[in-house]
Amino acid sequence: MGSAPDLSKNDVYSGFMDTVKTKVTNPNALAAIAATGNAESSFSPNRAFGSWSDPSESGQAGTAGGILSWRGPRFEAMRAFAGSNGGDANAPSPQLQAQYFLQEDPGLIDALNAAKSPEEAQRLMNNAWKFAGYNRPGGEAARRISMANSFASRFAGSEAAPVQAASLEPGAGVSAALSKRPLPQEYASKGITQDQWDRMNAPDGPAAVVQPVQSPRATAPAAVQTSQAAPVQVAGGPSVQQLLQASQDPRLSEQQRGVVNLMLKQKLDEANPSNQLELEKNRLEVEKLRNPQMTPAEKARL
């Protein structure tokens, strides 16, 4: 589980985040940036000012370094930026590293400032950093989302709009989470836009009804499709609504809240129609391998 450590006396953290706050005012985004920095370097001086071998998931060699563990050309560009702005290119200050981050991808900064939740902001950071497992459920991606939720309370007093707490009304938070899922490539190739994808997955009213989306690759069996009149419910364990209400319980510690938020994220992933179809496709392929069927031509040869 990802939880936010005490960084109140960490000069690397304060120097970096104070500079980030000059352009990023959304507390959700600040939580995600802090979580990414903590996951990549722990804001340790040895790593913040150093570099190390960082092979890709496929084994391709590369060098990374800095507070956000920039890799390859991005790392070299960060050091060049620091050198051209009066800093030490071999050991850029936290402030210069933050300035580079703020100008590296203006579109990312705009998206972060518009994020409606720590989870949405963390997904943006995960997609921008593309670490091993960034686009797979659970694992490191989920740990960073949990960490961002843990950091969120520290930035709730920022000048931007406060962190939006999920409504206690069942389904209110689920609506936002489902409607903001990234457009899968299989739908994009069929000409579906992000806005159309959002509308197709938008819940209908407070019951958080999910309109099932037809996959262009396969048709979901009746057991997989979500009823148009039933709330989101995944077999086993608490429901999405119960987890949503539990996440707002003020009696929970930060670590307990992180556990609840991770469970909620897993439920939402399982309830996503495209994920259900992929699971069913994999099940059918395994079943075919276990119970191979002869073709008419093979039967004729026998």
N, C-alpha and C positions, 0 to 999 in steps of 0.2 A: 504494500500500500504506500502511496505517496503522501507524505505529510510535510508541512512547512517547518523547517528548523528555525531556531532563534538566530537571526542575522543582525540583530540590533547593534552589535559592536563590530560588524564586519565592514571595514572601510571600502573594500572592493564592491560589495553589494550596494552600500549607500551612495558611493560615487557614480556607479553605473545607473542605478534606478533614479536618482535625483535628476540626472541628465535626461533620461528617458521621459520623465514627467514633463519636460518642457514642451513636448509635442504629443505625448500620449496621455490623455486625461481620463480615459475610461477605466474605472477600477477593474472591470472584467479583463481588459487587455493587460493592465499592469500585473494582475495576478498570473496571467499566462506567461508573460515575459519573464517574471521572477521565477516561475516554476521551470521554464526552459533553461534559464541560466543555472539554476540549482541542479537540474538534472545533468547538464552538460559539464559544468566545471565545479559545482558546489561553491562558486565564488571564492575558490581557493587561490591565493596569490601565486602558488606554483603553477597552476594550470591557467589562470587568467593572463599571466605574462609569459607563458611558455608554449611549446608545441610538442606534438607527439605523433607517432605512427598511427594512422587510423584507416585500416583497410575497409573497403566497402563490404556489404553483405555478400556480394558475389566473389570477394577475395581480391578485388582490384586495389593495388597499393595507393596510398594517399597520406597526406599530412594535414593535421588539424591543429587548431589552437585558439586561444582567446577565451573570453568569458562565455560566449555562446558556441564555442567549438566550431567555428567556421572551418570549412574543409576545402582543400585544393585551391583553385583560383579565387574563391571567395575569401579564404584566409590571407592569401597574398594581397588581394585588393584592400582588405582591412588594414594590413600593415603599411601598404603604400599610402593609404589615406592618412594614417597617423603621421607618417613621415612628412607628407606634404603639408600638414597642418601644425608643424612645429613640435611634434612629439617624437618619441623614440620608436622607430619602426620595429625594432626587435622586442620591445616591451611597452606597447601602447598603454596609456593610462586608462582606467575604467571610463573616464569622461569621454576620451576620444573614441573608445570602442562603442560607447553608447551613441555618439554622434554619427559614427559610421552606420550603425544599425538603423538609425532614424532616416538616413538618406539612401540606404541600399535599395530598398523597395518601397517607394511611396504608396503604391497600391496596397501593400500589406498593412502599412500604418493606418491608412484610411479604413480598411476593413476591420482592423483591431479596434479602432475608435468607435465603430458602429456595432461591435459584438454585443449581443443581449445577455450573455451569460459567460461565466468563466469557461465552461465546457466549449462553447462556440469559439471563444478566443483561443483556447488551447488547441483546438482542431486546426485553426488557421496557422498557428505556430508549428504544429506537427507537420502539416502539409508543406510548409516553407522549409523545414529542416530535413525532412525525409530520412530520418534515422531508421535503422533496421526495425521493421515492424510498425512503422508509423501509420500504415493504412490497414492494419489487422486488428480485430477486436481483442480486448484483453491485453496482457503483457505490458510492455513499456508505454504504449499509447495510453492505456487506461491508467497506469500509474501517474503519468504526467497530468492527466485530467483530474485525478484525485488530488494531486498536489496543488493544481491551480485553484480548486475549490477550497483547499486548506489555506492558501495565501489570500483568498478574496477578502476575508474580514479585515486584513491589514490595510487594505486600500479603500475601504468603504467610505472613508472621510475625504476622499479626493474631491477636487473641484468639479468634476463631471457629475452627471446624474448618478445617484447611488446604485449599487448593485441591485438588480431587480430580483426580488425574492419570489419564488413560485407561489401562486395563489393556493390557499388551502382548499379551494374548490377542486375536486378530483378532475384531472385531465387538463387543467389550465397550463401547467408547465410542460406536460406531454405534448400539447399542441405546438408550442414553440420549438421543442426539440425535434419533432418529426418533420415539421414544415421546413426546417433549415438543413435537412440532410443534403450532402453534395449530390449532384446529378450523376448517376452511374454512366460509364462510357457506353454501355449497351443501349441506353435510352438516347444519349446524345447522338449516336450514329444513326438513329431513326428520325432525327430532326426534332426531338423534344427539347424545349428550352428549360432553363433552370426555373423560370416562373411557372411554366406548365407543370413541372415536377413538383414544385411546392404546392400548387393548387390540388394536384392529384392526391397528395399525401396529407392535405390539411384536414384535421379532425372536424367533425360536424357537431358543434355544440359542446356543452360541458361534459358529456359522457365520453369524450375523446374517441369518437368513432373513426376508424381508419378506413378510407375507401381503398380497396385492394387495387393495385396497379398491375395490369397485364404485362408480363415479360414478353419481349419480342422473341426470346429464345425458346420458351417452353410455357405450357399452361399449368398453373398450380392445381393440384388435386383439391377436391372440395374440402378435405380435412385441413388443408393449409390456409385457404382463403379466410380472411377475417370477415365476420358477419357485419353487415351494415348497421346493425342495431345493437351490437354488443360492445362494451368497453374493451380497451386493450387489456388482454390477460394472457400471460404466458404460463403454461402448465408448470406447477411446482413452485413452492415458495410464495412470498408475498406478491400482491399485484402491483402494477405501476402506480395506481392511485395510493395504495398503502405506503409505498416507498416515498412517493412525493410528499405525503403528509409527514412521514417520519423525518425527512430531510429538513423540515422546518421546525422540528422540536428543539426549543432552546436549551433543553437539558442535555443534549448530546455534546460530547467533546469533539474537538476538531478531527481526531482520528476516527471516532465513531461516525461522524458525518461523512468522512471520506469513504468509509465502507458502504454506507447507504447510497451515496452518489454513484459509486462504482456499480453496485447492484442495479440501480436505476438505469445506468447506461447500458448494461448488459441486457436488461429487459427490453429497452428500446431497440437495440440492435436485433434481438430475436424477433421483435414484432414487425420489423421492417419487411415489407413484402418481397423486395429483391433478395434479401438474405434468406428468407424462407424458401424461395425458389431455387437458390443456389444449393441449399442444404438438400432439398428434395432431389435435385439433379445428381448430386454426389451420391445420395443413397441409391438411386436407380442404377448408377454406373457400378457401384459395388455389388449390388444384387445381380447385375448382369454377369459380373465376373464370377460370382459364387455359383450361379445357376445358368451356365451358358445354354443357349437354345440353338439347335441345328437349323440351318437355312434349308429351304426346299431343295436347292441344288445339292447340298450335302446329303440329304436324305435320299435323293435320287441316285447319287453315286453309291451309297450303301446298298 
